[in-house]
Amino acid sequence: GMLDVRVRIKGESELARLAASFNSMASALELSEERQRRLIADVAHEMRTPLSNLRGYLEALSDGVVDPSPELFASLHEETLLQGRILDDLQVLALAEAGDLGYTRTPADLAELASAAVTAHRARAAEAGLELVLEAPAPVWVEADQDRLRQVLGNLLSNAIRYTDRDGRVVVRVGREDGEAVLTVRDTGVGIAAGDLPHVFERFWRADPARQRATGGTGLGLTIAHRIVTDHGGRIEVASQPHMGTTFTVRLPALSGPGRS
Ligand code: ADP
Protein backbone atom coordinates (compact mmCIF):
# COMPACT_ATOMS: atom_id res chain seq x y z
CA GLY A 1 0.00 0.00 0.00
CA MET A 2 0.90 3.70 0.11
CA LEU A 3 1.57 3.55 3.79
CA ASP A 4 4.79 1.83 4.83
CA VAL A 5 5.32 2.69 8.43
CA ARG A 6 5.33 -0.73 9.98
CA VAL A 7 7.39 -1.18 13.12
CA ARG A 8 9.46 -4.34 13.49
CA ILE A 9 10.65 -5.01 16.99
CA LYS A 10 11.21 -8.44 18.48
CA GLY A 11 11.99 -9.52 21.97
CA GLU A 12 11.15 -6.89 24.56
CA SER A 13 7.54 -7.68 25.27
CA GLU A 14 6.38 -4.11 25.99
CA LEU A 15 7.86 -2.90 22.76
CA ALA A 16 6.55 -5.89 20.85
CA ARG A 17 3.06 -5.20 22.10
CA LEU A 18 3.38 -1.54 21.20
CA ALA A 19 4.59 -2.48 17.76
CA ALA A 20 1.70 -4.91 17.29
CA SER A 21 -0.91 -2.34 18.18
CA PHE A 22 0.77 0.27 16.03
CA ASN A 23 0.80 -2.13 13.11
CA SER A 24 -2.84 -2.92 13.48
CA MET A 25 -3.59 0.81 13.45
CA ALA A 26 -1.50 1.17 10.33
CA SER A 27 -3.45 -1.65 8.65
CA ALA A 28 -6.74 -0.02 9.57
CA LEU A 29 -5.52 3.28 8.14
CA GLU A 30 -4.31 1.60 5.03
CA LEU A 31 -7.61 -0.18 4.66
CA SER A 32 -9.58 3.02 4.98
CA GLU A 33 -7.23 4.71 2.53
CA GLU A 34 -7.81 1.92 0.06
CA ARG A 35 -11.57 2.20 0.58
CA GLN A 36 -11.46 5.93 0.03
CA ARG A 37 -9.54 5.47 -3.19
CA ARG A 38 -12.09 2.96 -4.39
CA LEU A 39 -15.00 5.19 -3.37
CA ILE A 40 -13.58 8.12 -5.31
CA ALA A 41 -13.00 5.94 -8.36
CA ASP A 42 -16.60 4.62 -8.14
CA VAL A 43 -18.07 8.09 -7.79
CA ALA A 44 -16.07 9.44 -10.71
CA HIS A 45 -17.26 6.49 -12.78
CA GLU A 46 -20.90 7.02 -11.77
CA MET A 47 -20.94 10.73 -12.50
CA ARG A 48 -19.08 10.58 -15.79
CA THR A 49 -21.94 9.16 -17.87
CA PRO A 50 -24.67 11.64 -16.89
CA LEU A 51 -22.17 14.49 -17.17
CA SER A 52 -21.03 13.51 -20.63
CA ASN A 53 -24.68 13.06 -21.72
CA LEU A 54 -25.39 16.53 -20.48
CA ARG A 55 -22.36 18.00 -22.22
CA GLY A 56 -23.15 16.20 -25.48
CA TYR A 57 -26.68 17.60 -25.58
CA LEU A 58 -25.61 21.09 -24.64
CA GLU A 59 -22.99 21.08 -27.39
CA ALA A 60 -25.48 19.73 -29.92
CA LEU A 61 -27.94 22.43 -28.89
CA SER A 62 -25.45 25.24 -29.21
CA ASP A 63 -24.21 23.88 -32.58
CA GLY A 64 -27.83 23.76 -33.78
CA VAL A 65 -27.50 20.00 -34.39
CA VAL A 66 -30.59 19.27 -32.28
CA ASP A 67 -33.67 21.42 -31.81
CA PRO A 68 -34.54 22.71 -28.37
CA SER A 69 -37.69 20.79 -27.44
CA PRO A 70 -39.49 20.69 -24.11
CA GLU A 71 -38.76 16.94 -23.95
CA LEU A 72 -35.05 17.52 -24.39
CA PHE A 73 -34.99 20.13 -21.64
CA ALA A 74 -37.00 17.83 -19.40
CA SER A 75 -34.50 15.01 -19.87
CA LEU A 76 -31.52 17.31 -19.29
CA HIS A 77 -33.22 18.52 -16.13
CA GLU A 78 -33.75 14.89 -15.09
CA GLU A 79 -30.00 14.22 -15.50
CA THR A 80 -29.13 17.09 -13.16
CA LEU A 81 -31.69 15.86 -10.61
CA LEU A 82 -30.16 12.38 -10.72
CA GLN A 83 -26.70 13.78 -10.07
CA GLY A 84 -28.10 15.74 -7.15
CA ARG A 85 -29.62 12.54 -5.72
CA ILE A 86 -26.33 10.67 -6.12
CA LEU A 87 -24.55 13.41 -4.18
CA ASP A 88 -27.23 13.50 -1.44
CA ASP A 89 -27.05 9.72 -1.05
CA LEU A 90 -23.26 9.78 -1.00
CA GLN A 91 -23.31 12.35 1.75
CA VAL A 92 -25.60 10.19 3.88
CA LEU A 93 -23.36 7.19 3.24
CA ALA A 94 -20.17 9.10 4.07
CA LEU A 95 -21.67 10.40 7.32
CA ALA A 96 -22.86 6.90 8.21
CA GLU A 97 -19.45 5.35 7.54
CA ALA A 98 -17.82 8.01 9.71
CA GLY A 99 -20.31 7.08 12.46
CA ASP A 100 -21.55 10.63 12.25
CA LEU A 101 -25.12 10.34 11.03
CA GLY A 102 -26.36 11.63 14.38
CA TYR A 103 -29.29 9.27 14.93
CA THR A 104 -32.03 10.60 17.20
CA ARG A 105 -33.76 7.54 18.62
CA THR A 106 -37.24 7.60 20.06
CA PRO A 107 -39.93 4.93 20.43
CA ALA A 108 -41.60 4.64 17.03
CA ASP A 109 -44.49 2.55 15.76
CA LEU A 110 -43.21 0.66 12.74
CA ALA A 111 -46.78 -0.08 11.63
CA GLU A 112 -47.57 3.62 11.51
CA LEU A 113 -44.36 4.44 9.65
CA ALA A 114 -45.15 1.71 7.13
CA SER A 115 -48.68 3.02 6.72
CA ALA A 116 -47.39 6.54 6.05
CA ALA A 117 -44.86 5.22 3.52
CA VAL A 118 -47.58 3.25 1.73
CA THR A 119 -49.78 6.34 1.57
CA ALA A 120 -46.89 8.36 0.17
CA HIS A 121 -46.37 5.76 -2.58
CA ARG A 122 -50.03 5.20 -3.55
CA ALA A 123 -49.97 7.58 -6.49
CA ARG A 124 -46.76 6.14 -7.92
CA ALA A 125 -48.00 2.57 -7.55
CA ALA A 126 -51.27 3.46 -9.30
CA GLU A 127 -49.35 5.16 -12.10
CA ALA A 128 -47.25 2.00 -12.51
CA GLY A 129 -50.42 -0.13 -12.62
CA LEU A 130 -49.65 -1.91 -9.36
CA GLU A 131 -51.72 -2.99 -6.42
CA LEU A 132 -50.20 -1.74 -3.18
CA VAL A 133 -51.29 -3.54 -0.02
CA LEU A 134 -50.55 -2.82 3.65
CA GLU A 135 -50.82 -5.56 6.27
CA ALA A 136 -50.04 -3.93 9.59
CA PRO A 137 -52.87 -4.76 11.97
CA ALA A 138 -51.23 -3.77 15.27
CA PRO A 139 -48.62 -1.30 16.53
CA VAL A 140 -45.05 -2.64 16.64
CA TRP A 141 -42.74 -0.44 18.68
CA VAL A 142 -39.06 0.02 18.00
CA GLU A 143 -36.43 2.45 19.25
CA ALA A 144 -35.38 4.28 16.13
CA ASP A 145 -34.55 7.42 14.28
CA GLN A 146 -37.89 7.93 12.54
CA ASP A 147 -36.55 9.98 9.62
CA ARG A 148 -33.93 7.35 8.83
CA LEU A 149 -36.45 4.50 9.12
CA ARG A 150 -38.71 6.44 6.76
CA GLN A 151 -35.80 6.57 4.36
CA VAL A 152 -35.36 2.78 4.56
CA LEU A 153 -39.08 2.22 3.95
CA GLY A 154 -39.06 4.69 1.09
CA ASN A 155 -36.11 2.96 -0.58
CA LEU A 156 -37.63 -0.52 -0.29
CA LEU A 157 -41.04 0.62 -1.49
CA SER A 158 -39.83 2.67 -4.42
CA ASN A 159 -37.59 -0.24 -5.49
CA ALA A 160 -40.51 -2.66 -5.28
CA ILE A 161 -42.55 -0.32 -7.48
CA ARG A 162 -39.69 0.34 -9.88
CA TYR A 163 -38.76 -3.29 -10.42
CA THR A 164 -42.29 -4.65 -10.85
CA ASP A 165 -44.14 -4.64 -14.17
CA ARG A 166 -47.74 -3.51 -14.66
CA ASP A 167 -50.53 -5.50 -12.99
CA GLY A 168 -48.14 -6.66 -10.30
CA ARG A 169 -48.54 -6.44 -6.58
CA VAL A 170 -46.54 -4.98 -3.71
CA VAL A 171 -47.31 -6.04 -0.14
CA VAL A 172 -45.90 -4.26 2.91
CA ARG A 173 -46.27 -6.18 6.12
CA VAL A 174 -45.38 -5.36 9.72
CA GLY A 175 -45.49 -7.79 12.61
CA ARG A 176 -43.65 -9.24 15.60
CA GLU A 177 -41.69 -12.48 15.68
CA ASP A 178 -39.70 -13.77 18.65
CA GLY A 179 -39.37 -10.33 20.24
CA GLU A 180 -38.33 -8.76 16.98
CA ALA A 181 -40.12 -6.22 14.84
CA VAL A 182 -40.36 -7.59 11.33
CA LEU A 183 -41.08 -5.58 8.22
CA THR A 184 -41.36 -7.21 4.82
CA VAL A 185 -41.75 -5.58 1.42
CA ARG A 186 -42.72 -8.21 -1.11
CA ASP A 187 -43.24 -7.67 -4.81
CA THR A 188 -44.19 -9.76 -7.83
CA GLY A 189 -41.55 -8.08 -9.98
CA VAL A 190 -38.57 -8.90 -12.15
CA GLY A 191 -36.69 -10.58 -9.30
CA ILE A 192 -32.95 -10.95 -8.76
CA ALA A 193 -30.81 -13.86 -9.96
CA ALA A 194 -29.38 -16.07 -7.21
CA GLY A 195 -25.83 -15.15 -8.20
CA ASP A 196 -26.63 -11.44 -7.89
CA LEU A 197 -28.23 -11.62 -4.44
CA PRO A 198 -24.94 -11.30 -2.51
CA HIS A 199 -24.27 -7.99 -4.29
CA VAL A 200 -27.52 -6.07 -3.86
CA PHE A 201 -26.34 -4.11 -0.83
CA GLU A 202 -23.05 -3.03 -2.44
CA ARG A 203 -22.86 0.59 -3.46
CA PHE A 204 -23.59 1.35 -7.12
CA TRP A 205 -24.39 -2.29 -7.81
CA ARG A 206 -27.37 -2.89 -10.08
CA ALA A 207 -28.54 -5.94 -11.96
CA ASP A 208 -29.52 -4.01 -15.04
CA PRO A 209 -27.91 -0.59 -15.47
CA ALA A 210 -30.23 0.27 -18.38
CA ARG A 211 -33.41 -0.26 -16.42
CA GLN A 212 -31.93 1.43 -13.40
CA ARG A 213 -31.01 4.52 -15.43
CA ALA A 214 -34.45 4.63 -17.00
CA THR A 215 -36.04 4.65 -13.56
CA GLY A 216 -33.67 7.22 -12.10
CA GLY A 217 -32.15 5.25 -9.22
CA THR A 218 -28.77 6.07 -7.73
CA GLY A 219 -27.54 2.55 -6.99
CA LEU A 220 -27.09 3.60 -3.35
CA GLY A 221 -30.57 3.08 -1.90
CA LEU A 222 -30.00 -0.42 -0.57
CA THR A 223 -26.49 0.37 0.66
CA ILE A 224 -27.93 3.17 2.76
CA ALA A 225 -30.87 1.06 3.94
CA HIS A 226 -28.48 -1.71 5.02
CA ARG A 227 -26.33 0.76 6.91
CA ILE A 228 -29.26 2.38 8.73
CA VAL A 229 -30.77 -0.96 9.73
CA THR A 230 -27.49 -2.40 11.05
CA ASP A 231 -26.80 0.85 12.91
CA HIS A 232 -30.14 0.22 14.67
CA GLY A 233 -29.01 -3.24 15.76
CA GLY A 234 -31.14 -4.89 13.09
CA ARG A 235 -30.72 -7.00 9.98
CA ILE A 236 -31.93 -6.69 6.43
CA GLU A 237 -32.25 -9.70 4.14
CA VAL A 238 -33.36 -10.37 0.62
CA ALA A 239 -34.94 -13.40 -1.01
CA SER A 240 -35.87 -13.50 -4.65
CA GLN A 241 -36.77 -15.54 -7.67
CA PRO A 242 -36.27 -14.16 -11.16
CA HIS A 243 -39.60 -13.26 -12.84
CA MET A 244 -41.46 -14.22 -9.66
CA GLY A 245 -40.61 -11.44 -7.28
CA THR A 246 -38.50 -10.23 -4.41
CA THR A 247 -38.94 -9.95 -0.66
CA PHE A 248 -36.88 -7.66 1.54
CA THR A 249 -37.11 -8.39 5.27
CA VAL A 250 -36.03 -5.95 7.97
CA ARG A 251 -35.73 -7.16 11.57
CA LEU A 252 -35.26 -4.74 14.45
CA PRO A 253 -35.19 -5.22 18.21
CA ALA A 254 -38.79 -4.62 19.34
CA LEU A 255 -39.92 -2.63 22.37
CA SER A 256 -42.77 -4.06 24.45
CA GLY A 257 -44.68 -0.78 24.12
CA PRO A 258 -44.35 2.93 23.42
CA GLY A 259 -42.53 3.44 26.73
CA ARG A 260 -38.81 2.77 26.88
CA SER A 261 -38.06 -0.62 28.39
P1 ADP B 1 -31.09 1.53 -7.54
O1 ADP B 1 -32.49 1.01 -7.34
O2 ADP B 1 -31.00 2.99 -7.50
O3 ADP B 1 -30.37 0.91 -8.70
P2 ADP B 1 -30.55 0.17 -5.05
O4 ADP B 1 -29.35 0.15 -4.18
O5 ADP B 1 -31.83 0.61 -4.41
O6 ADP B 1 -30.21 1.10 -6.26
O7 ADP B 1 -30.75 -1.26 -5.69
C1 ADP B 1 -29.65 -1.91 -6.31
C2 ADP B 1 -30.11 -2.91 -7.36
O8 ADP B 1 -30.80 -4.00 -6.73
C3 ADP B 1 -31.10 -2.35 -8.37
O9 ADP B 1 -30.46 -1.68 -9.43
C4 ADP B 1 -31.81 -3.62 -8.84
O10 ADP B 1 -31.03 -4.29 -9.82
C5 ADP B 1 -31.82 -4.49 -7.59
N1 ADP B 1 -33.11 -4.37 -6.87
C6 ADP B 1 -33.39 -3.62 -5.78
N2 ADP B 1 -34.66 -3.81 -5.37
C7 ADP B 1 -35.21 -4.70 -6.22
C8 ADP B 1 -36.51 -5.31 -6.32
N3 ADP B 1 -37.49 -5.04 -5.45
N4 ADP B 1 -36.71 -6.20 -7.33
C9 ADP B 1 -35.71 -6.49 -8.21
N5 ADP B 1 -34.47 -5.96 -8.16
C10 ADP B 1 -34.22 -5.07 -7.18
Boltz pocket constraint, residues with backbone or C-beta under 6 A from the ligand:
constraints:
  - pocket:
      binder: B
      contacts: [[A, 155], [A, 156], [A, 159], [A, 160], [A, 161], [A, 163], [A, 187], [A, 189], [A, 190], [A, 191], [A, 192], [A, 200], [A, 202], [A, 205], [A, 206], [A, 207], [A, 208], [A, 212], [A, 216], [A, 217], [A, 218], [A, 219], [A, 220], [A, 221], [A, 222], [A, 223], [A, 246]]
      max_distance: 6.0
